Amino acid sequence: MILEVITPDQILFKGNVTHVVLPGLDGSFGVLSNHAPMISALTEGEMKVDQIVAENKGDEFFGKYNDEHKNDASFTFTIKGGIIEVKDDKIMVLAE
């Protein structure tokens, strides 16, 4: 599935992922492939991303936004809050 992490200033990440854990208002929650559509608010905390490193090399956006994490199978972002939308195997995180 595709994950996009966007802030008001920049696109932090766009890539293929297998799992994302996010800080929800009622606690952390995870999103896996084929997750039901949802929209939820996020609170301050760590966002953990498990990406598909080997397959990213053929993706149109590989290297465009992923320089910092392009070889990391797992990494985290610290966010101050935001919103997540999950739909059709795509996760969009609008974060502060």
HUTA-V716374 format. One record per backbone hydrogen bond with DSSP energy under -0.5 kcal/mol. NH is the residue of the N-H (numbers start at 1). CO is the residue of the C=O. Records with the same first field share a line. If there is no record, write none. Layout:
# HUTA-V716374
NH->CO  CO
This chain:
# HUTA-V716374
2->89
3->15
4->91
5->13
6->4  93
7->10
12->5  10
13->5
15->3
17->1
18->50
19->50
20->31
21->48
22->29
24->22  27
25->41
27->24
29->22
31->20
33->18
35->32
38->86
40->84
42->82
43->23
45->79
47->77
48->21  46
49->75
50->19
51->49  73
52->16
53->51
56->52  53
57->53  54
58->55
59->56
62->59
64->61
65->61
69->66
70->66  67
72->69
73->71
75->49
77->47
79->45  77
82->42
83->94
84->40
85->92
86->38
87->90
90->87
91->2
92->85  90
93->4  91
94->83  92
95->6  93
96->81
